[in-house]
Amino acid sequence: MPASLSVRRPTRPLAACLLIVALLVSALGWFPATAGAQLFVVNGGTNTMGEYTTAGATINATLVSFSQFSIPFALASSGSDLFVTDLSNLTVSKYTTAGAVVNATLVSGVEDAEGIAASGSDIFVIDGVNNTIGEYTTSGAVVNAALVSGLNSPDGIAVLGSDIFVANYGDGSVSGGTIGEYTTSGATINATLVSGLDQPLGVAVLGSDLFVMSPDNGKISEYTTSGAVVNATLVSGLNDPQGIAVSGSDLFVTSAGDKIGEYTTSGAVVNATLVSGLSNPEGLVVVTAVPEPATGAVLAGLLALAAAAGVSACQRRKVGLAVSARNDG
């Protein structure tokens, strides 16, 4: 048989072998940095914090039991840490997303802390009695206890980059509420970025959009971060909503009926009772889950070994083909 025919026939297995190696190597670069997200919610009725998937499955309904708490309320997250305010003990506590106590009195002396937000190595905490926002490090050090002052019954807070957005409940009138914008250095950008609101208690920010929660009329409104109205009744018919969080294209809201509802950022209902059976749910955050380093390393290692084995197999096949070609020749 001619040598050219002998060499040409086995090239398909060789091509398939090389394709497998290429796919394995590609997988090493593709390996995802994140693996889903979890909802963490504070239950004021039972002094607990529960953990759920964004699909509504229960991970741990009593991840944390706040034995030292009287009125746990607002919740924020930074990396693998959670920060919880207590309206009675005037404190901010720190826990891991695994439920371990880091510091039960990380920050103390903050009155009526109905809002908290975290950004990088800093947390920003509302002091509703003094109408201020204080800045602290995630280790509990005071940066500026009155970073922003002169607010009007602040209740909700969100941070995006170097901007702070604050929901001011106002004087309690139907149109006395506002959203103010400030820098993380404390400078005023626009104290009445949005005005004429009906007693807003919460605000969430995503990209160029603000989502404002008004419990008294049971709705969520959408504005741009420049203050323009997008949809004044994006979501309606809510029953005393208390906590709001946004992630990707989804809004999550805690409300009376002891539940968390899910809606799209376009206002469509995904699941009005995504999570039920809660107890006076208040603060809510969404935390993106990152694989444990050990797990990631093991998976990456296995892929690397598979790739190496594939390369070795291909090399052996190439040697066999070369020998076959010489013998046929």
ZADRENDO-738897 format. One record per residue: x, y, z of N, C-alpha, C, CB in turn; residue in one letter. Coordinates in steps of 0.05 Angstrom, whole numbers, plus 5000, padded with zeros to 4 digits. Glycine has a CB too. Example, Ala and Ser with C-alpha at 12.3 -4.5 7.8 and 13.67 -1.06 7.14 Angstrom:
REM ZADRENDO-738897
neast  nnorth  nup  caeast  canorth  caup  ceast  cnorth  cup  cbeast  cbnorth  cbup  aa
5264  4886  5156  5246  4910  5156  5264  4934  5156  5226  4911  5181  a
5257  4955  5142  5273  4979  5143  5258  5001  5157  5282  4988  5114  s
//
This chain:
REM ZADRENDO-738897
neast  nnorth  nup  caeast  canorth  caup  ceast  cnorth  cup  cbeast  cbnorth  cbup  aa
5017  4976  5000  5000  5000  5000  5018  5025  5000  4981  5000  5025  m
5011  5045  4985  5027  5070  4984  5029  5083  5011  5017  5089  4963  p
5052  5094  5017  5055  5107  5043  5036  5130  5047  5084  5118  5046  a
5029  5145  5026  5011  5168  5029  4984  5159  5039  5008  5182  5003  s
4973  5136  5030  4947  5127  5039  4948  5119  5068  4938  5104  5022  l
4970  5105  5076  4973  5096  5104  4973  5119  5123  4998  5079  5107  s
4985  5141  5116  4986  5164  5134  4960  5180  5134  5009  5183  5126  v
4947  5181  5111  4923  5198  5109  4900  5187  5125  4915  5201  5080  r
4896  5161  5126  4872  5149  5139  4870  5155  5169  4872  5120  5135  r
4892  5153  5185  4889  5158  5214  4888  5187  5222  4912  5145  5228  p
4888  5206  5204  4889  5234  5213  4863  5244  5226  4894  5252  5189  t
4840  5231  5222  4816  5239  5236  4818  5235  5266  4792  5223  5224  r
4827  5211  5276  4830  5209  5305  4850  5229  5316  4840  5181  5312  p
4871  5236  5301  4890  5256  5311  4876  5283  5313  4914  5257  5292  l
4860  5291  5293  4847  5316  5294  4827  5318  5318  4831  5321  5268  a
4813  5295  5323  4794  5295  5345  4809  5297  5372  4778  5268  5345  a
4833  5284  5373  4849  5285  5398  4858  5314  5403  4873  5267  5395  c
4867  5327  5382  4876  5355  5385  4853  5373  5393  4890  5365  5360  l
4829  5368  5382  4805  5384  5389  4798  5382  5419  4781  5375  5372  l
4800  5357  5429  4795  5353  5458  4814  5369  5475  4797  5323  5465  i
4840  5368  5468  4860  5384  5482  4853  5413  5481  4888  5379  5471  v
4846  5423  5458  4839  5452  5455  4816  5459  5472  4833  5458  5426  a
4796  5442  5474  4772  5448  5490  4780  5448  5520  4751  5427  5485  l
4797  5430  5528  4805  5429  5556  4821  5454  5564  4821  5404  5562  l
4839  5462  5547  4854  5486  5552  4836  5511  5552  4876  5490  5530  v
4817  5511  5534  4798  5533  5534  4782  5534  5560  4779  5531  5510  s
4775  5511  5570  4759  5510  5595  4774  5522  5618  4751  5481  5601  a
4800  5519  5618  4816  5531  5640  4813  5562  5640  4846  5523  5637  l
4812  5574  5616  4809  5603  5615  4781  5611  5620  4818  5613  5588  g
4761  5593  5613  4733  5600  5616  4723  5597  5644  4716  5583  5598  w
4737  5580  5660  4727  5573  5687  4715  5597  5702  4750  5560  5704  f
4689  5595  5709  4675  5619  5720  4686  5629  5746  4646  5613  5723  p
4685  5655  5750  4694  5667  5775  4672  5667  5796  4704  5696  5771  a
4646  5665  5787  4624  5665  5806  4607  5640  5802  4608  5690  5803  t
4591  5634  5822  4574  5610  5821  4548  5616  5835  4588  5586  5833  a
4531  5633  5822  4505  5638  5834  4505  5660  5854  4495  5613  5846  g
4482  5665  5866  4478  5686  5886  4459  5677  5907  4469  5712  5872  a
4461  5690  5930  4443  5683  5953  4429  5709  5963  4459  5670  5976  q
4405  5704  5974  4391  5726  5987  4395  5722  6017  4361  5725  5980  l
4401  5744  6031  4403  5745  6060  4382  5765  6070  4431  5753  6070  f
4366  5756  6089  4344  5773  6099  4343  5773  6129  4317  5764  6087  v
4338  5796  6141  4336  5799  6170  4306  5796  6177  4347  5827  6179  v
4301  5779  6197  4274  5775  6208  4272  5789  6235  4268  5745  6210  n
4257  5811  6235  4254  5826  6260  4236  5811  6280  4242  5852  6254  g
4219  5794  6271  4201  5780  6289  4214  5758  6305  4178  5769  6273  g
4235  5746  6294  4249  5724  6307  4278  5731  6314  4247  5699  6291  t
4286  5755  6308  4314  5763  6312  4334  5743  6299  4320  5765  6342  n
4329  5737  6274  4345  5719  6259  4352  5730  6232  4332  5691  6256  t
4371  5718  6218  4377  5724  6191  4377  5697  6175  4405  5738  6187  m
4362  5697  6153  4360  5672  6137  4375  5676  6111  4332  5665  6132  g
4381  5653  6099  4395  5653  6073  4379  5635  6053  4424  5642  6076  e
4376  5646  6029  4360  5633  6008  4374  5636  5981  4331  5643  6008  y
4367  5619  5963  4377  5623  5936  4359  5644  5922  4378  5596  5920  t
4369  5655  5900  4353  5674  5885  4330  5660  5870  4370  5690  5866  t
4330  5634  5871  4307  5618  5860  4287  5613  5881  4317  5592  5848  a
4292  5621  5907  4273  5617  5928  4277  5593  5946  4246  5616  5917  g
4297  5577  5941  4302  5554  5958  4315  5562  5984  4320  5533  5943  a
4308  5548  6005  4320  5554  6032  4347  5541  6034  4301  5544  6054  t
4367  5558  6041  4394  5547  6047  4396  5544  6078  4416  5567  6037  i
4389  5565  6093  4389  5563  6122  4371  5586  6132  4418  5566  6134  n
4347  5578  6142  4328  5597  6151  4336  5612  6177  4301  5584  6156  a
4355  5600  6191  4365  5613  6216  4395  5613  6215  4354  5599  6241  t
4406  5624  6194  4435  5625  6191  4448  5639  6215  4443  5640  6165  l
4435  5661  6224  4445  5675  6248  4422  5680  6267  4458  5702  6240  v
4426  5675  6292  4406  5682  6313  4418  5704  6329  4400  5657  6331  s
4405  5728  6328  4415  5751  6341  4407  5752  6371  4405  5777  6327  f
4421  5737  6387  4414  5735  6416  4418  5762  6430  4431  5715  6429  s
4436  5779  6420  4441  5804  6433  4424  5827  6421  4471  5812  6431  q
4409  5820  6401  4393  5841  6387  4366  5845  6399  4391  5834  6357  f
4356  5870  6396  4328  5876  6403  4312  5881  6378  4327  5900  6423  s
4323  5898  6361  4308  5905  6336  4328  5904  6313  4294  5933  6338  i
4336  5881  6302  4353  5880  6279  4338  5891  6255  4363  5851  6273  p
4352  5907  6238  4336  5920  6218  4350  5921  6190  4330  5948  6226  f
4369  5939  6186  4381  5943  6160  4404  5924  6156  4390  5972  6156  a
4410  5918  6130  4430  5898  6123  4446  5907  6099  4417  5871  6118  l
4472  5903  6100  4490  5909  6078  4511  5887  6075  4503  5937  6081  a
4524  5885  6052  4544  5865  6048  4568  5876  6034  4533  5841  6032  s
4591  5864  6040  4616  5871  6026  4633  5846  6025  4631  5894  6041  s
4637  5835  6001  4652  5810  5999  4638  5788  6014  4680  5813  6009  g
4652  5775  6032  4640  5753  6048  4631  5763  6075  4660  5731  6051  s
4626  5789  6079  4618  5800  6104  4590  5812  6102  4638  5821  6114  d
4575  5810  6124  4548  5821  6127  4548  5841  6150  4527  5800  6130  l
4534  5863  6147  4532  5884  6168  4503  5889  6175  4547  5910  6159  f
4496  5887  6200  4469  5889  6209  4466  5911  6230  4459  5862  6220  v
4445  5928  6227  4441  5948  6247  4420  5939  6267  4431  5975  6234  t
4422  5949  6292  4402  5944  6313  4391  5970  6322  4415  5927  6337  d
4365  5975  6318  4353  6000  6324  4351  6005  6354  4326  6002  6312  l
4351  5984  6370  4349  5986  6399  4376  5989  6413  4334  5962  6410  s
4395  5972  6405  4421  5973  6418  4440  5994  6406  4434  5946  6417  n
4431  6007  6384  4446  6028  6371  4473  6018  6361  4450  6052  6390  l
4473  5995  6350  4499  5983  6341  4497  5973  6312  4506  5959  6359  t
4521  5968  6301  4524  5954  6276  4541  5929  6282  4537  5972  6254  v
4531  5906  6274  4546  5881  6279  4556  5870  6252  4528  5860  6293  s
4577  5854  6254  4589  5842  6230  4590  5812  6232  4618  5854  6226  k
4581  5799  6210  4581  5770  6209  4593  5761  6182  4552  5759  6212  y
4601  5737  6180  4608  5726  6154  4583  5715  6140  4630  5704  6156  t
4585  5711  6114  4562  5700  6100  4557  5671  6107  4566  5703  6070  t
4576  5659  6122  4572  5632  6132  4558  5632  6159  4600  5618  6134  a
4553  5656  6170  4539  5659  6195  4555  5662  6220  4522  5635  6199  g
4582  5664  6217  4599  5667  6240  4600  5696  6249  4628  5658  6234  a
4601  5700  6276  4604  5727  6287  4632  5737  6284  4595  5727  6317  v
4635  5761  6272  4661  5774  6270  4664  5794  6292  4665  5787  6242  v
4644  5811  6295  4644  5832  6316  4615  5840  6321  4662  5856  6309  n
4604  5833  6344  4576  5839  6351  4571  5868  6356  4567  5823  6375  a
4592  5883  6362  4590  5912  6367  4611  5927  6351  4592  5919  6397  t
4611  5922  6325  4630  5934  6307  4629  5965  6309  4625  5925  6278  l
4605  5976  6308  4601  6005  6311  4579  6008  6332  4593  6018  6283  v
4582  6028  6349  4562  6033  6370  4554  6062  6370  4572  6024  6397  s
4531  6068  6383  4522  6095  6386  4508  6108  6362  4545  6112  6393  g
4500  6091  6342  4486  6102  6319  4456  6099  6324  4495  6086  6293  v
4442  6122  6324  4414  6122  6331  4396  6119  6306  4407  6147  6346  e
4375  6103  6309  4355  6099  6288  4369  6093  6261  4337  6124  6286  d
4386  6073  6262  4401  6065  6237  4384  6048  6219  4427  6051  6245  a
4366  6061  6205  4347  6046  6187  4358  6041  6160  4321  6061  6185  e
4383  6050  6155  4395  6046  6129  4425  6042  6131  4389  6068  6110  g
4436  6024  6116  4465  6019  6116  4473  6010  6088  4473  5998  6138  i
4497  6018  6079  4508  6010  6054  4538  6006  6056  4502  6031  6031  a
4548  5987  6041  4577  5982  6042  4589  5986  6014  4582  5952  6051  a
4613  5997  6014  4628  6001  5989  4658  5998  5995  4621  6029  5977  s
4670  5978  5983  4698  5974  5987  4704  5968  6016  4714  5997  5978  g
4721  5984  6028  4729  5981  6056  4714  5999  6075  4759  5985  6060  s
4692  6010  6065  4676  6029  6082  4647  6021  6084  4678  6057  6071  d
4634  6028  6106  4606  6026  6109  4594  6053  6115  4598  6005  6131  i
4571  6059  6105  4557  6084  6109  4531  6079  6123  4553  6099  6081  f
4528  6092  6147  4505  6085  6164  4488  6110  6170  4515  6073  6191  v
4462  6107  6166  4444  6129  6172  4440  6132  6202  4416  6124  6158  i
4440  6156  6211  4432  6163  6239  4407  6180  6236  4455  6178  6255  d
4384  6167  6239  4358  6180  6235  4351  6201  6255  4337  6160  6234  g
4362  6199  6279  4356  6219  6300  4371  6245  6294  4363  6208  6327  v
4396  6242  6286  4413  6266  6281  4412  6275  6252  4441  6261  6290  n
4397  6260  6235  4395  6267  6207  4422  6268  6193  4381  6294  6204  n
4438  6248  6198  4465  6247  6186  4471  6219  6174  4486  6253  6208  t
4492  6218  6160  4504  6193  6150  4532  6192  6161  4503  6190  6119  i
4539  6170  6175  4566  6167  6185  4582  6147  6167  4566  6157  6213  g
4608  6152  6166  4625  6134  6151  4644  6120  6170  4641  6150  6130  e
4646  6093  6166  4663  6076  6183  4678  6056  6165  4647  6062  6206  y
4700  6046  6174  4713  6025  6159  4699  5999  6165  4743  6023  6166  t
4703  5979  6148  4691  5953  6153  4704  5939  6177  4694  5935  6128  t
4725  5951  6188  4737  5941  6213  4726  5955  6238  4767  5944  6212  s
4708  5975  6233  4695  5989  6255  4707  6016  6263  4695  5972  6278  g
4728  6025  6250  4740  6051  6256  4723  6074  6246  4769  6053  6245  a
4721  6095  6262  4706  6118  6254  4722  6135  6233  4698  6136  6278  v
4710  6140  6210  4722  6157  6190  4711  6185  6194  4717  6146  6161  v
4684  6186  6194  4670  6212  6198  4641  6205  6207  4670  6230  6173  n
4635  6210  6233  4609  6202  6243  4587  6220  6232  4609  6204  6273  a
4594  6243  6221  4574  6260  6209  4584  6269  6181  4569  6286  6227  a
4589  6249  6164  4599  6254  6137  4580  6271  6121  4603  6227  6123  l
4554  6265  6124  4533  6281  6111  4514  6289  6133  4518  6265  6088  v
4506  6314  6133  4487  6324  6154  4465  6340  6141  4502  6341  6175  s
4445  6348  6157  4423  6364  6147  4403  6349  6131  4434  6386  6131  g
4401  6323  6135  4382  6307  6120  4354  6310  6132  4390  6277  6121  l
4334  6298  6120  4306  6302  6128  4293  6274  6133  4290  6318  6107  n
4298  6264  6157  4288  6237  6165  4297  6216  6145  4257  6237  6167  s
4323  6212  6143  4334  6192  6124  4326  6164  6132  4364  6195  6121  p
4320  6147  6112  4313  6119  6118  4327  6099  6101  4283  6116  6115  d
4332  6105  6076  4345  6086  6058  4370  6097  6046  4326  6077  6036  g
4389  6080  6039  4415  6090  6029  4426  6069  6009  4435  6095  6051  i
4438  6079  5988  4452  6062  5968  4477  6076  5959  4433  6055  5944  a
4497  6061  5953  4523  6072  5944  4530  6059  5917  4545  6067  5964  v
4538  6076  5898  4548  6067  5872  4573  6083  5865  4526  6070  5850  l
4596  6070  5864  4621  6084  5859  4626  6105  5880  4620  6097  5831  g
4628  6130  5872  4634  6151  5891  4608  6167  5898  4655  6170  5879  s
4585  6156  5892  4560  6170  5898  4543  6156  5919  4544  6172  5872  d
4531  6172  5936  4513  6162  5957  4485  6173  5950  4522  6170  5985  i
4465  6155  5950  4437  6163  5946  4422  6157  5971  4425  6148  5921  f
4407  6177  5981  4393  6175  6006  4363  6180  6003  4405  6195  6027  v
4347  6162  6013  4318  6166  6013  4310  6181  6039  4302  6139  6011  a
4299  6205  6036  4290  6221  6059  4260  6218  6061  4298  6251  6055  n
4251  6207  6084  4222  6203  6088  4208  6230  6089  4218  6189  6115  y
4221  6251  6097  4210  6278  6097  4193  6283  6121  4194  6282  6072  g
4174  6301  6118  4157  6310  6140  4132  6292  6143  4148  6338  6136  d
4131  6270  6128  4108  6252  6130  4085  6259  6112  4098  6252  6158  g
4087  6281  6097  4066  6288  6078  4068  6271  6053  4068  6318  6071  s
4047  6271  6037  4045  6254  6014  4067  6260  5994  4018  6257  6000  v
4076  6285  5992  4096  6293  5972  4120  6306  5985  4084  6312  5952  s
4126  6299  6010  4148  6312  6024  4174  6297  6023  4141  6316  6052  g
4174  6273  6010  4198  6257  6009  4217  6264  5986  4191  6228  6007  g
4242  6258  5990  4262  6265  5969  4284  6243  5968  4275  6292  5975  t
4299  6244  5946  4324  6228  5944  4346  6249  5941  4323  6208  5919  i
4366  6247  5958  4389  6265  5957  4413  6250  5946  4395  6277  5984  g
4431  6265  5933  4456  6253  5923  4480  6267  5934  4456  6254  5892  e
4499  6251  5944  4523  6262  5956  4547  6245  5947  4521  6262  5988  y
4571  6256  5950  4595  6240  5944  4602  6224  5969  4618  6258  5935  t
4619  6204  5966  4629  6188  5989  4648  6204  6005  4641  6162  5979  t
4655  6228  5996  4672  6246  6012  4655  6266  6028  4691  6262  5994  s
4628  6265  6024  4610  6281  6040  4600  6306  6025  4623  6289  6064  g
4609  6311  6001  4600  6335  5987  4572  6331  5976  4620  6342  5963  a
4557  6353  5975  4530  6352  5965  4530  6355  5934  4512  6374  5978  t
4518  6336  5921  4514  6338  5892  4487  6351  5886  4517  6310  5878  i
4466  6339  5898  4439  6349  5895  4422  6339  5918  4427  6341  5867  n
4416  6356  5937  4401  6348  5961  4372  6340  5954  4401  6370  5981  a
4362  6349  5931  4335  6342  5923  4336  6332  5894  4316  6367  5925  t
4352  6312  5890  4355  6300  5863  4328  6292  5853  4374  6275  5864  l
4312  6278  5870  4284  6272  5864  4267  6283  5887  4280  6240  5861  v
4246  6296  5880  4229  6308  5901  4200  6300  5896  4232  6338  5902  s
4182  6308  5915  4153  6302  5912  4146  6273  5917  4144  6311  5885  g
4163  6258  5931  4158  6230  5936  4140  6226  5960  4184  6215  5940  l
4126  6203  5959  4108  6196  5981  4122  6178  6001  4083  6181  5970  d
4135  6191  6021  4147  6177  6044  4165  6153  6036  4125  6168  6063  q
4186  6158  6020  4203  6136  6012  4220  6125  6036  4222  6145  5990  p
4222  6098  6037  4237  6085  6058  4262  6070  6048  4219  6067  6073  l
4263  6065  6022  4286  6049  6012  4294  6058  5985  4279  6020  6013  g
4319  6054  5978  4329  6060  5952  4350  6039  5944  4340  6089  5950  v
4350  6031  5919  4370  6013  5908  4380  6025  5882  4359  5984  5903  a
4405  6020  5875  4417  6032  5851  4430  6010  5834  4436  6054  5858  v
4427  6012  5808  4440  5993  5790  4445  6008  5764  4422  5968  5784  l
4471  6011  5757  4478  6025  5733  4469  6054  5734  4466  6012  5709  g
4452  6062  5716  4442  6090  5715  4413  6092  5726  4444  6101  5687  s
4404  6072  5740  4377  6071  5750  4375  6070  5780  4362  6048  5738  d
4355  6085  5791  4348  6085  5819  4321  6073  5822  4349  6114  5831  l
4318  6055  5842  4292  6043  5848  4285  6051  5876  4294  6011  5845  f
4262  6065  5879  4254  6077  5904  4229  6063  5914  4249  6107  5900  v
4229  6055  5939  4207  6040  5951  4191  6059  5970  4218  6016  5967  m
4165  6059  5966  4147  6075  5982  4126  6056  5995  4133  6097  5966  s
4129  6049  6020  4111  6030  6033  4082  6039  6035  4121  6024  6060  p
4078  6065  6040  4051  6074  6045  4032  6072  6021  4051  6103  6054  d
4044  6074  5997  4027  6069  5973  4034  6043  5959  4029  6093  5954  n
4051  6027  5972  4057  6000  5962  4068  5999  5934  4032  5985  5962  g
4088  6016  5928  4099  6016  5901  4129  6020  5901  4086  6037  5884  k
4140  6013  5878  4169  6019  5872  4169  6037  5847  4185  5992  5868  i
4184  6059  5849  4186  6077  5827  4215  6076  5816  4180  6106  5835  s
4218  6082  5790  4244  6082  5777  4251  6109  5767  4244  6061  5754  e
4276  6117  5773  4287  6143  5764  4315  6138  5753  4287  6164  5787  y
4325  6156  5738  4353  6155  5730  4370  6167  5753  4358  6170  5703  t
4395  6161  5752  4413  6172  5773  4417  6202  5768  4440  6158  5772  t
4406  6213  5747  4406  6242  5742  4380  6254  5752  4409  6248  5712  s
4361  6238  5762  4337  6248  5774  4312  6248  5756  4341  6275  5783  g
4315  6238  5731  4292  6238  5713  4274  6214  5719  4302  6236  5684  a
4248  6219  5715  4228  6197  5720  4229  6177  5697  4200  6209  5723  v
4232  6152  5704  4230  6130  5684  4202  6118  5685  4252  6109  5688  v
4194  6110  5710  4168  6099  5714  4160  6103  5743  4167  6069  5706  n
4141  6121  5748  4133  6128  5776  4119  6105  5790  4116  6152  5776  a
4108  6086  5775  4095  6063  5787  4105  6037  5773  4064  6065  5784  t
4131  6033  5774  4143  6010  5761  4131  5984  5772  4174  6010  5766  l
4129  5982  5799  4115  5960  5812  4095  5971  5831  4136  5941  5827  v
4071  5960  5830  4049  5970  5848  4036  5947  5862  4029  5987  5832  s
4018  5953  5881  4003  5933  5895  4018  5918  5916  3993  5913  5875  g
4041  5928  5925  4056  5915  5946  4043  5921  5973  4086  5926  5946  l
4048  5903  5992  4037  5906  6019  4058  5913  6039  4022  5880  6027  n
4061  5939  6044  4080  5949  6064  4108  5939  6059  4070  5941  6092  d
4120  5944  6036  4147  5935  6031  4167  5949  6049  4155  5941  6001  p
4187  5934  6058  4207  5944  6077  4236  5943  6068  4204  5929  6103  q
4243  5923  6053  4270  5920  6043  4271  5916  6013  4284  5896  6057  g
4292  5927  6000  4294  5925  5971  4323  5920  5964  4283  5951  5958  i
4327  5903  5944  4354  5897  5934  4351  5892  5904  4366  5872  5948  a
4372  5899  5889  4372  5895  5860  4397  5880  5852  4370  5922  5845  v
4393  5861  5833  4415  5845  5823  4410  5838  5794  4419  5820  5841  s
4427  5846  5776  4423  5840  5748  4397  5852  5738  4423  5810  5744  g
4379  5836  5728  4353  5846  5718  4331  5841  5738  4347  5833  5691  s
4337  5836  5763  4316  5829  5782  4316  5847  5807  4320  5800  5792  d
4292  5852  5816  4287  5867  5841  4276  5847  5861  4268  5891  5837  l
4286  5849  5886  4276  5832  5908  4265  5850  5930  4298  5812  5919  f
4241  5844  5940  4228  5862  5959  4216  5846  5982  4206  5879  5945  v
4222  5855  6007  4209  5843  6030  4183  5858  6036  4228  5842  6055  t
4163  5844  6045  4137  5858  6050  4121  5843  6070  4122  5862  6024  s
4099  5856  6079  4080  5843  6097  4069  5818  6085  4057  5862  6104  a
4062  5799  6102  4056  5772  6092  4080  5754  6095  4047  5773  6063  g
4101  5766  6107  4126  5751  6113  4138  5738  6089  4120  5731  6135  d
4143  5754  6068  4152  5742  6043  4172  5760  6029  4129  5736  6025  k
4186  5748  6010  4203  5763  5991  4191  5759  5963  4233  5753  5992  i
4186  5781  5949  4176  5779  5922  4198  5786  5902  4153  5798  5918  g
4196  5775  5878  4216  5780  5857  4202  5793  5833  4230  5754  5849  e
4214  5814  5823  4204  5828  5800  4227  5835  5781  4189  5855  5809  y
4222  5839  5756  4243  5848  5738  4247  5878  5741  4237  5840  5709  t
4270  5887  5732  4275  5916  5733  4257  5931  5712  4304  5922  5728  t
4242  5916  5697  4223  5928  5678  4195  5929  5691  4222  5913  5652  s
4192  5917  5715  4167  5918  5730  4150  5893  5728  4152  5941  5720  g
4158  5873  5713  4142  5849  5711  4145  5832  5736  4151  5833  5687  a
4123  5818  5743  4123  5800  5766  4136  5774  5758  4094  5795  5777  v
4157  5766  5773  4170  5740  5769  4157  5720  5788  4200  5742  5772  v
4158  5727  5814  4145  5711  5834  4140  5728  5859  4164  5686  5842  n
4114  5734  5863  4107  5752  5885  4111  5740  5913  4078  5761  5883  a
4114  5713  5914  4120  5699  5939  4144  5680  5934  4095  5683  5949  t
4166  5692  5925  4190  5676  5920  4198  5661  5945  4212  5694  5910  l
4199  5675  5967  4205  5663  5993  4182  5670  6012  4233  5673  6005  v
4172  5651  6027  4150  5656  6046  4157  5644  6073  4123  5643  6035  s
4140  5649  6092  4144  5638  6119  4165  5653  6135  4153  5610  6117  g
4170  5678  6128  4189  5694  6143  4175  5706  6167  4201  5717  6126  l
4189  5723  6183  4177  5735  6206  4185  5764  6208  4185  5720  6232  s
4167  5781  6199  4171  5810  6198  4198  5816  6184  4171  5821  6227  n
4200  5809  6159  4226  5813  6144  4231  5843  6140  4226  5799  6117  p
4256  5851  6143  4264  5879  6140  4287  5881  6119  4273  5890  6167  e
4312  5883  6129  4334  5887  6110  4339  5863  6092  4359  5892  6126  g
4349  5868  6069  4353  5848  6048  4377  5855  6031  4327  5845  6031  l
4394  5835  6025  4416  5839  6006  4418  5814  5988  4442  5845  6021  v
4430  5818  5965  4437  5797  5947  4468  5795  5946  4426  5800  5918  v
4479  5772  5952  4508  5768  5952  4515  5748  5931  4518  5759  5980  v
4533  5756  5913  4543  5737  5893  4562  5718  5906  4557  5752  5869  t
4559  5692  5900  4575  5672  5913  4600  5666  5896  4559  5646  5917  a
4623  5666  5909  4648  5660  5896  4657  5632  5905  4670  5682  5901  v
4665  5614  5887  4674  5588  5896  4697  5589  5916  4683  5571  5872  p
4697  5571  5935  4719  5569  5954  4745  5566  5939  4715  5546  5974  e
4767  5579  5948  4793  5577  5933  4802  5548  5930  4814  5593  5948  p
4798  5532  5951  4807  5504  5949  4792  5489  5927  4803  5490  5976  a
4765  5494  5926  4749  5481  5906  4757  5490  5878  4719  5487  5910  t
4761  5516  5874  4769  5526  5848  4796  5515  5840  4771  5556  5849  g
4814  5513  5859  4841  5502  5853  4840  5473  5845  4859  5506  5877  a
4823  5457  5859  4821  5429  5852  4810  5425  5824  4803  5415  5873  v
4788  5440  5818  4776  5438  5791  4796  5446  5769  4751  5454  5790  l
4810  5468  5774  4829  5478  5755  4852  5457  5751  4841  5505  5763  a
4860  5445  5774  4881  5425  5772  4873  5401  5756  4889  5417  5800  g
4848  5392  5761  4838  5369  5746  4837  5375  5716  4810  5361  5756  l
4828  5399  5709  4828  5407  5681  4856  5407  5669  4814  5434  5677  l
4875  5417  5685  4903  5419  5675  4914  5391  5670  4920  5434  5695  a
4908  5372  5689  4917  5345  5686  4905  5332  5661  4911  5328  5711  l
4879  5337  5657  4865  5326  5634  4877  5336  5608  4835  5332  5635  a
4883  5362  5608  4896  5374  5585  4923  5362  5579  4898  5405  5588  a
4939  5358  5600  4965  5347  5597  4963  5318  5587  4980  5347  5624  a
4944  5303  5598  4940  5276  5588  4932  5275  5559  4919  5261  5606  a
4915  5294  5551  4907  5296  5523  4931  5302  5505  4886  5317  5520  g
4947  5320  5514  4971  5327  5498  4989  5302  5495  4987  5350  5511  v
4993  5288  5517  5010  5264  5516  4999  5243  5497  5013  5252  5545  s
4972  5239  5498  4959  5220  5481  4963  5228  5451  4929  5217  5487  a
4960  5253  5446  4964  5263  5418  4992  5259  5409  4956  5292  5416  c
5011  5264  5427  5039  5260  5420  5045  5231  5413  5058  5270  5443  q
5034  5213  5429  5038  5184  5424  5026  5177  5397  5026  5167  5447  r
5002  5188  5391  4990  5181  5365  5007  5192  5342  4962  5193  5364  r
5018  5216  5345  5035  5227  5324  5059  5209  5320  5044  5256  5331  k
5071  5199  5342  5095  5182  5339  5087  5156  5325  5107  5175  5367  v
5063  5145  5332  5054  5120  5319  5050  5124  5290  5029  5110  5332  g
5039  5148  5283  5034  5153  5254  5060  5155  5239  5017  5178  5251  l
5079  5168  5251  5105  5171  5238  5118  5144  5233  5124  5189  5254  a
5117  5127  5253  5129  5100  5250  5114  5085  5228  5127  5084  5276  v
5087  5087  5228  5071  5073  5208  5078  5082  5180  5041  5077  5213  s
5083  5108  5178  5089  5119  5151  5116  5108  5142  5090  5150  5152  a
5136  5107  5160  5162  5097  5152  5160  5068  5144  5182  5101  5175  r
5145  5052  5160  5143  5023  5154  5129  5018  5127  5127  5009  5176  n
5108  5035  5122  5094  5031  5097  5111  5040  5073  5068  5047  5097  d
5129  5059  5079  5146  5068  5058  5167  5047  5050  5160  5094  5065  g
//
